[in-house]
Amino acid sequence: MKTFHINLKGTPKRSVIVCRKNVLTKQLKDDLPWLKAGGAMIFTDSNVFSLYQRKIKVLDLPVFVMPAGEEYKTEQTLFALLQAMAEAGLRRSSALIALGGGVVGDIGGLAASLFMRGISCIQVPTTLLAQVDSSVGGKTAIDFCGVKNLIGAFHQPMYVYADPDFFRTLPPREIRCGLGEIVKHAALNGALFEKLLANRGRLFDLGFLSELVPENIAIKAEIVRKDPNETGLRRCLNLGHTTGHAIELTKGDLSHGECVLLGLLYENRIARKYLATDEAYLDALESLIRTVLVCDVTFDAEEAARLALHDKKNMAKDTVSLAVPTRKGEFAFLDLNFSDYVHALKEIGKAL
């Protein structure tokens, strides 16, 4: 078992991240006395509930189950959950347990931030993607008006329980999805980058991935600790995400992690075009991306660029803001006007 504490800079808030096995049968059962004392509810989706309903029912807590899928990351699901929380009698001393992947974690965290102006949230991420990224750091959101994560809040979880046993029920595509965020972290951290290169033949090995989870959590936790509300440094975690989110909305048939990899592939090329970079390093990074990415790498550049223009991370009107890799363990922030961004996407698409 490994434990991390994120003491957020400039605030009294703290998150405790525990990497251990048997979360449902051991950790949450051990925590039940204090959870029941304050009141608690489990929020999950239909896929996770069908796989783990026996263990969930043993916990003897009220459960709200949403339909599985990004298309349900909506205000309708959010308000249905809030209604269920009210009907269950949750109060300010209560906790909402978000058991699932990134969608469940995002909606659950936002609901916890809104209910009675904020109650405790416990994240129990069941996917590789959620364990290494979305469950850590307190970003919560729903999609709105066709824009990904447009409505949200920063609400740090009280606890995050990352259990590698959940990986055994994940299909290969979900593993690839999680690897998208792991490769992104490697583009920010030289040691992790070298480790992935040296073990590229083991990237889909569940034992190796279990070893990577604490390392990835530590990388993100340190960045979040320094900049919890994404006013500066934390923007580096958006590597691949501005273009990736636009691709995710454009193509529709790719997972978030696949789109991050594809966005990182394009933004790698954009970095070469506009900045002084280490070409050998960016070649190696592109090779690593292609080891994981197996989808079609082309998309409608005009449509993606229009969607990227509405990204909440943009710093100015008619400008697309990117975080791009430059050298091993280094990155840069780059703002492109809309026409330059469209041209770059088209040019790179033809070259790929």
Summary of the structure (lengths in Angstrom):
residues: 352
radius of gyration: 19.7
end to end distance: 43.0
largest distance: 60.1
contacts: 1243
relative contact order: 0.10
helix: 55%
strand: 20%
